[in-house]
Amino acid sequence: MATLPPAFPPQDIVGRWGLAAYHNVEDRARIEAAAAQQCKQPYVITLAPSGGVMMHLADQATPTELALKGAPGGKTYIGPKDEPAAGTDDREVVSFDGRVLILRWMDPEVQSRYGTMVYVRCGPEGAKPPVRGKPKPKPKPKPASKPAQPPIQQQKPPGQ
């Protein structure tokens, strides 16, 4: 079977990510917010020597070189490069918008243990988190106060 190109290149997912997971799709928004809070201890995806990415497989302590694999229907999978797309060690890219990456394990037993993985891109090291809602207006500077003048003292004539 011919290999199809993935929906995006490996370089697009290289970086620092907050990571969390959910089992119920109703929890996705809450878990996405929880993943963003994990940027204090980010999950780091690096480019692998032969063009893939370095990520962990299920139950593995050290990262492994994984490939992004295209499949019919515009699907993309991340897994060992020597296995066909949608293999048991693969994760399906459920969605990816550049900021949030959602991956689902193909092995049902692994999926039942780990859940659907939510990666939220972390800002640069030391960057402030994005402001939610309306930004607070900057306070207007107070006008400079006029210098206080001493009260006029009336001089008493000598001898009084």
Secondary structure, 3 states (H helix, E strand, C coil): CCCECCCCCHHHHCEEEEEEEECCHHHHHHHHHHHHHHHHCCEEEEECCCCCEEECCCCCCCCEEEEEEEEHHHEEEEECCCCCCCCCCCEEEEEECCCEEEEEECCHHHHHHHCEEEEEECCCCCCCCCCCCCCCCCCCCCCCCCCCCCCCCCCCCCCC
